[in-house]
Amino acid sequence: MGEYNASSIKVLKDLEGVRKRPAMYIGDTSERGLHHLVFEVIDNSIDEAMAGHCDRIEVIVKKDNSVVVYDNGRGIPIDIHLDEKKAAVEVVMTTLHAGGKFDNKSYKVSGGLHGIGVSVVNALSAWMEVQVSRDGYLWSQKYVRGKPVSKLKKGKERKTTGTTTSFYPDEEIFSEIQFSYEILANKLRELAFLNKGLRIKLNFEPDNKTVIFKYNGGIKEFIEYLDKNKRPIHKHPIYIHKKIDDCVIEAALQFNDSYSENIFSYANNINTIEGGTHLSGFKSAITRAINQYGKEHNLIKSSEPKLIGNDIREGLTAVISVNLPQPQFEGQTKTRLGDIEIKGLVESVVGEGISQYLEEHPAAAKKIITESEAAARSRLAAKRARDLTRRKSALDSSNLPGKLADCSSGNPEETELFIVEGDSAGGSAKQGRDRTFQAVLPLRGKILNVEKSRLNKILSNETIRTLISSLGAGIGDEEFNYKNLRYHKIIIMTDADVDGAHIRTLLLTYFYRYARELISRGNLFIAQPPLYGVKKGSTIEYAYSEKDMERFAKRLGENSKIQRYKGLGEMNPTQLWETTMDPEKRVLRQVTVEDAVEADRLFDILMGTEVEPRREFILQNAEFVENLDV
């Protein structure tokens, strides 16, 4: 160990610290972090829109994967900053914690609160250029890896105002610079919904795609988009909007005949995926307002079970959006709102809005309460099913399902569970695994489609009960307990055919709806078994794609034999270990949810009750299918 003294303390000046530890600022340097750069620049334009100074934003991804973001806002100030003795735009672009959002003068409400956004993008870009139309002229400055390479230049006369920021991510930071149209389009669509009337254009040159998002109905249209493939109980979404001092509270909600609850919460355009005080106030308001209306109009019978929040929110799609000055977010990621005052404000405003709607729409109110009572009966039936399962487990000394081949290690952090289809693949997996840390659970038949079932029916399904018992953490918001999880790596391992893909989708639907914490914590994976074995003599190469198969066949030459693996059971235990289970060689895909809105929509299309949306989806995406097995 070297001596630890004052000389050991390193001071990284300007933006050097960002380049040294980029993950601290953008999460990671993979696809997620790459797209985060674009969103940080867009946030500045959105703040201008929220302040009422911008109604047009355009995002251009060039063929070389450089990015241009334009807005017609006021333009970043170009006059000299008194303390820094240089143009304000240069200060904003090159200095951490510099911006116009630390008081309430320039921006009453803002999503970018820490003043690090665009300067971090600058630091992590090979080059950046900013052009500002302001004070009658076009001004520009260029930077390389966060440092200015030119003075702020005064250009042609301009009558308009606005800011154009162009940049190219640094290849020294990002291993692959490849933007996704879907990721960008989904994010921009969401921002357009949240900012009523704002026109956002995406021009994605690599795929020659252009799309414009503009929603004059705001989050009301957002609900209609989310519920497009569902059957609503009432025709139009309930919409609530009120401004109290500098706070704006906006909510839209609609009840449908599905069995899942989908509430998306936002604070200053930031998706608070962990909820917070605004979401708590929203939920409390719905529970109180509907119970109160039901009792006052004798719609809730004394013989029926009391309606709790989960009963009422079954089949609810909702968006709650609040704008407030100086919001207090919990955690570095800004995914949970912590402002105490906003809870009471939201509860009051939303409660009043829902009560008014129920009084004005008695037929819809009756339907909502009838569905809530059915959900309550299902909840009690599910509780009885849980209790019965617990009693049965208590009588079994092992407390584990018989099909589960457990591992010898009792440390969840080092163990993994393979969920496989059928006894044939299960047999190979059990023989090929490392018994010290790998457990195997074979599933017989297809798991129940939870998208079409209430919880009591789900808990009566033997395959799901076996899965719940094996994992040990319970099911649903009320019971799920991550601390009881028996394996910290859960791997779905299915055949590379249509049936395997269907089982995988059914399992993913279950985890997304009833054990989503396993996804958010990074515990869920999908195994990638090889599609082909290319063999010549004693040499065998395993190919995970068509291209790999062609390459291996060419390398091994004539007389090489190609075997297409449709099922895991076609591989012997040794092959399964070498290709799919060995931590040193296998390929795993971690299941993540970057866009909960789009994930919910896709699960509803693929696994919901409506056939026509599924047909449209298949037709639209048929050209992208690879290795189709029919």
N, C-alpha and C positions, 0 to 999 in steps of 0.2 A: 504494500500500500504506500502511495506517495504521501508526502506531508500535506496536511490540510491547514492552509492559512489564507491570508488575504489574497495571495497570488492565485489561489484556486478559484476565486470568485470571478466568473466571466460576465462581462456586461455586453450584451448584444445590442448595438446601437441601431437606431432607425427601425428598418423592417427586417434586420438580419434574423431576429428571433422567430419571425413568422416562417422564414425559409428553413430555419433549423428544426422547428417543430410545427409543421403545417397542420397536422391532425388536431392540434389544440384549437385551431381557428375554424377549420372546415370539416371536422369529423374524421376524414381519412383522405388518402390520395388515390382512391379508386374511382369508379364511375360516380359514386355518390358525391364525393368531394369535388370532382370535376364539374358536375352540374351545379353544385353549391356556388361556384364562382359566378355563374350566370345569374342565379337568384339574388346574390348579394348586390349586384349592379342594378337589377330590376327593382329591388327594394327601395332604392333612392328615388326611382321614377314613381313608384307606387305612393311613396310619402308625399311627393308633389301633388299627385292626384287626390290623396286624402285631404290635403290642405286646400284643395279647390283651384289649383294652378295648372293642372294638366288633364287633358281628356284623350290623349293619344300616346300610345307606346308601341314601338316596333322593335322586334328582336329578329336579327338576321344571323343565321349560321352559314358561313361561307363554305365553299367546297373544300378549302384547306383547313376547315374546322376553327378558323378564327371567328370571333363573335362581335356583333355590333348591336348596341342597345341605344335606342333613340327615344327621347320624350320631348313634348312641347311645353315643358314647365318653364319656370323662371330662369333657368340656367344657373350653374354654380357661380357664386360671386368671383369676380376677377380682380377686384381692387386689393391693395396691399394690406396684409394682416399686420396690425400694429405691433404685436408681440414677436411674431416670427420673421417680420421684415421681408416677406415674399408674398406673391399672389395667393389669395385665399384658396383658389382652385388647386394650387400646388400643395398647400398645407393639407387639404382634404385628401388628395391623392397619395400623399407620401408619409403621413403621420398617423399613428394609431391614436385612437380616442380624440379625433378632431372632427368636428361636424357641427351642424346647426340644430342638434337635437338634445342638447344638454340643458336647455331652458325651454320655456313655453312661448318664446317670442316668434321664432321662425316657423316652428311646427307645433301646433296645439296637440296633435296626435301623430305618433310615428311608430313604425315597426322596427326600424333600425335605430336602436337606442344606445349602442355602445361605441359608435363612431369608429368601428374597425372594418366595416364591410368593404368599401371600394379600395381602401389602402391595402387590405389583405389580398384582394384580387390582383392589385398592381404588383405586390411583392411576389406573387406566385405565377406571374405571367412573364413570358420571354420578352414581350413588348406590350405596351399599352399606349393609346393616344386618346386624348380627350379634346372635344371640340365644343365650345360654348358660344351660343348665340345670345348676346346680352349687351346692353348699353349701346346698341346701334351697330355692333360689329361682330364678326366671327373671330373667336380667339381659340388658339390651339397650343397644345404642349405634348411632347412625346417622352416616354419613359422606357427604360430597359431594366427588367427585374427590380422594379420599384423605385429606381433612381432616375431623376430627370436628365435627359440628354440634350435638352434645348430649353431656352427661356420661353416664357409665355409669349406667343406671337400674336400680334394684332393683324387681322386679315381684312377681307372685304366687308363692305357695309352690309348690315342685316337689319331688317325691320322686325323679324320674328324673334322669339326667344326659345331656348331649349338646350338640351345637353345630349351629345352623342359620344358614347364611350366604346372604343374598339380595343380588343385585346386578343392575345393568343397564349393559352396556357403553356407554362414552361415544361419542356420535355425532361428537364432535370428533376422535376418534382413528380410529374404524372407519367406512369409507365405507358399508358395508352391514352391518346387524345382522340376520342370518338364520341360525339354527342348523340343522344337518342332523341328522335322526334317525339316519341310517345311520352318520355319523361318531361320534356319541355312543354309539350302541348297540354298535358294534364295539369301542370302547375299554372300555366297561363290561363287556362279555362277556369280554374278555381279562383284565381285573382280577379278575373273578369266578373264572375258571379258575385264576389264579395264587394266589388266596387261598381255599383249600379251605373250603367251608361258609359263606363270607360271602354274605349276601343283599343284592343290589344291585337296586334298582327304578328304572326310568326311566319317568317320566310326561311324555310329549311332547304337550302340549295343542294346538299348532298343527295337528297331524295326527290328534289324538284317538287316540294310540297309547300303550299301556302294556305294559311287558314286565318280567319279573323274571328275573334271572340268579342262580342258585345251583347250585354244583357240588360235591357232597360227595366226588367222585372227583378234584377238582383238575386238575392237568395231565395225569393219565391220561385224563380225559374230554376234555381239550383235544386230545390226539392222536386220539381217536376222532372228534371233530368235524372235525379237519383231514383225516383219512383216510376220511371218510364216503363219498366218491365214488371211492375207489381200491380195488384188490383187495389186501388184506394177505397177506403170505407166512405170517405166524403170526397166530393168532386174536386174542390179547390183547396190548396194549402191554407192553413191559418197563418196570417202574417201579422207581426207585431213590431212596431217601431216607435221609439220615444227618445227624446234628448233631454237629459237632466244636467244642467250646467254644461260642463265640457265633456260629459260622457254621453255616448250614443249607444243605445241598446236595441238590437235588431234580432228578431227570431222568426223562423218559418218552420212549420211542422205539418205533417200529414200522417194519418193512421192508415195502414193497409192490412191485408189479410195474411201477411207473412208471420213467422214466429220469431223473428230476430229484431233486435233494437239497434238502430243506427243513428247515433247522434254525433255530429261533427261540430266541434267548438273552436272558435277563433277569438283572438284578442289582438287588435291592431293588425289584422290580416295574417297573423302568425297562427298556424295550425297548432293548437294546444292539445296534442295527442294524448297527454296525460290528464287532461281536464283541468280542474281547479275550481276556484270559488264561483266563477260565473256559471259553470256547469252544475255545481251543487245547487245554486239558487234556482236554476232552470228546472232541475228535476223535482225539487221541493215544491215549486209552484204548480207543476202539472199534477202531482199527487194530491195536493191540497184542493186545487180548483175542481178536479173531477170528482173526488170524494164528496166535497161540499155540495156540488150540483146534484149528484146522485141521491144524497140524503134529503135535500130540500124538495126534490121532485119525486120522492118515493121510488126511485129506479134501482136503488141498492137494497136488496131484501135482507132482513135481519137473519134469515136462515142461511144466507150465502156467506162464504168466508170473507173477511175484511180485505179490501183491496190495498195492496202495498204497491210501492213504486214500480217494481219489476212486472207486476200484473198489468198495470196501466201502460207501461212503455213497450209491451210486447207488440210488435208490428208498427212501431213508431219510427218514422224517418224525420230527423230534425236538424236544423242548423241554428246555432246560437253564436252571434257575432257581436262583440263589444269593442268600442273604440274609446280609449281613455288616456288622459295625459299621464306620463310617468308610471306606466304599469309595473308591478312588481312580479317578476317571473322567478319561479323556483328552479334552481339548477342552471348550469352553463348552457344547456341546449334550448332554454326558453320554451319548454313544452308543457309547463303547468303554471297557471295563473294563481298568484297568492294574495291579491288585494282583498282584504276583508270587507271593505265597504261595498264592493261591487256585488257581493252575494245578496245582500238585502235589496239593493236596487233592482237586480235582475228578478229576484223572487217577487217583488212587488209589481213590476211592470208586466212580466209574463203572466203572473197569476191573474191580474186584472184583464189582460188581453184574452186569455183562454176562457175566463168566466163570461166575458161579454160574448165571445163566439158561441159558447154553449147555449146561452140564453136566446141568441138569435137563430140558432140552428138546432132545434130540439130533436129532429129526426137523426141528425149526425151524432148528437150527444148520446141518444139512446143506443145507437150502434156501437159507439166507442165503449160504453159501459158494459154492454152485453158481451163484447169481445174480451174486455178486462176480466169479467166474472168467469168466462171460460178459461182464461189464462190462470186465474186463481185456483180453480178446481184442478187444473193440470199441475200446478205447483204443489198442491197438497198430495196429489197422486205420486208425483216425482219424489216427494219427501218420504212417502211410505215405501217406495221402491228402494230408495237409498238405505232406509233403516233396515229393510229386509236383507239387502246386500251385505250390510255391516254385520247383522246377526249371523248370516251364513258364513261370513269370513271368520267371525269369532269362533265358530265351531270347528273350523279348519285350522289345524295347528300351524300350517305353513303360511296361511293367509294369502297365498298366491295361486293364481289359476294354474290348472294342471298342464295346459299347453305350453306355458312359459318355461323355457330352458334358461334358468338364471345363471349368473356368473358368481364366482367365489368372492370377489371383492365387494365389500359393503360400503365403499366410499363413492357416493353419487358423482363427485366431481371427476372421477377417473373411469366411470363405467358408461357403457353405451348399450342401447337396445335397438336391435334390428326388427322392424315390423315387416314380415314377409307374407306373401300370399300362398296359401295352400301347403299341404303336408310334404309335397315333393321338394319344393324349394326350401321349406323349413328343415327337412332332413339334411339336405346338403349344407345349409347354413350352420346347423347345429354341429355337424361333423367338422366343418372347415374352420370354425371360429377359434378365437383364443378364449378359453373358458374362464380365464382369470378376470377379464374385464368386459367381455362381450356376452350379452344375453340375446336370446332369439324368441320372438313371439310369432308363431304362424297363425294367420287368420283364415278361417274356413269360409269361403263364399265372400260375397260383396258386403261391405259395411253399409248400414242404413244411411240413406240420404237425409242428413239432419236438416237440410234447408227446407224440407217439406214436412217436418215432424215437430211436435211439441216435446218438451223435455221428458214428460212421463213416458211417452212412447220410445224415446231415445234410450231411457234407462231400462226399459224392458227388453231391449235388444241384447242378446247374449254376447255378440261380438264386441259391442261397445262396452258392456260391463267387464268383459275380459281385459279390454284395453285400459279402462279406468283403474281396475285392480292392479294391473301390472305396473302402471306408472305411479300409482300411490298418491297422487296430488289432488284427486277429486275432479269435479266438473262444474263449469259455470261460475258466474261472478260471486255467488253467495258462498260456495263451498271450496273452490279451487285454492289450494295452499302450496305455493312454490317450495316451501321448506320441506314438504313431505315427498318431493319428487325423488324417485329412486335412481334415475339415470339422467345425467346432464347432457347426454348426446342421444337424441332420438332419431333414428335413421329409417326412412321409408324405403324399402327395397322391393320393387315390383318388377314384373316381366316387361320386356321392351316390346309390348304389343298393345292392341286396343284395350283388351281387358285390364292389362296392367296399368295403362294410363287412366282408365276409369276408376280403378280402385285407389290409385294415387290421388285423384281429384276428390274422391269421396273422403279420404283421410284428411286431405288439406282443408276441405270444407269443415270437417269436425273440429280440427285444431283451431281454425280461424274463428269459428263461432263460439266454441266452448272452452278453449284453452289457449287463448291468444297470447297470454303472457309467455308461453313457451317460444312463440315466434319473436316477440319483442325482445326477449332476453337472449336470443340466438341459439336455442337448444334444438331446433328442428332442422333436419337435413334430408336430402334426397340422394340416394345412392345412384351412381352412374355405371351400370354394368356394361360390358362391351357389347356391341351389336354384331361383331363378326370375329371369328377366329381364322387367321390366314396361316395355313400349315404346309410345310414342305419338309419331309423327313422327320427329324426330331425337333426341328425349329418351329415355334408357333409365335405369331404376333397377334396381339389383341387390338382390334380397331374399334374406336368409340364413335366413328363417323364414316360416312361413305368415302370421304376424301382419304382418310387414314387407310381404309381397306384397299382402295385403288393404289395408294402409294406402297403399301406393304406387298401387295400382289406383284407389282412391278419390280420391287426390290428382290423378292424371292424367286422371280422368274417363272418360266413355264412349268407346268405340272404341279404348281402349288394349289392346294385345295382350300376353298372358302366355305366356312360354315356360318350360317346366320343363326344367332342365338335369339330365339323368340321367348324362351323361358329360362329362368334361373336353374330350373331342375335339369336342363340339358347339360349343365356344367357339373363336373364332379367336385367334391369338396375342396380339393387342392386348387382347382382352377378358380372356384368362387372366392377362395381366400386371396389368391394372387391378384385377381382382377378387381374385386369389389369390396373386400373386407379388410385387407391388410392396410393399416394406417400409413405405412411407408409408401404404398404404391397406388392406393385407390383414389378415385375422384369423387368428391362430395360437393353437392350444391347446397349452400345454406339458404333456408327459406326466410325471406325478409318481406316486410310490407313497407315499401317506400311511399306508397300512395294508397291510403286506406279507402279513399273515395272510389278509386278505380277498382280496387280489390273487391269492395262490396258489390259494385256494379257487375263485375265479371262472375262472381260466385252466384249472384242472382240470375244472370243470363244462363250460365252453364248448368246450374243445379235447381233452379226455381221451377215454379209450376207452369209458366207461360212457354209454349212451344215455339211460337213465331219468332221471338227475339233470338232464341237459340239457333233457329234455322238461318236467320240473317247473319249471325255471327259466324257460323260455319261457312256460308257462302263468301263472306268478306275475307275470311282468313284461309280458305282452302289452298290458295297458291303458295302459302308459306309452310305447308305441311311437309315434313321430311320423314322418310322411312315409314310410310303408311302401311299398316298390316291389316288386311281385310280378309 
